[in-house]
């Protein structure tokens, strides 16, 4: 991996975690520090990589828990009548209000 490839992956991680401000809070540093890391003005070292990787794992675990709680693939997540409405919508993700506005 080249330094530029690593920096690009770091930038993608920052975006996935909500941007520089969110990452600064997560990593307990200033937003300026994150900006300096992203610009290459400040070098990424093993500690920054370990911390961002740890934050990504925490975020992934949270996303996984939310998905398990919201996915209609688990019948216990559906409210009464939702499964029937889903069939009537024929796969459309738009609500009736949104469809009416497009007509």
Secondary structure, DSSP 8 states (H G I E B T S, - for coil): --HHHHHHHHHHHHHHTT-HHHHHHHHTS-HHHHHHHHHTSS---HHHHHHHHHHHHHHHHHHHHHHHHH-TTSGGG--TTHHHHHHHTTT--S-HHHHHHH-
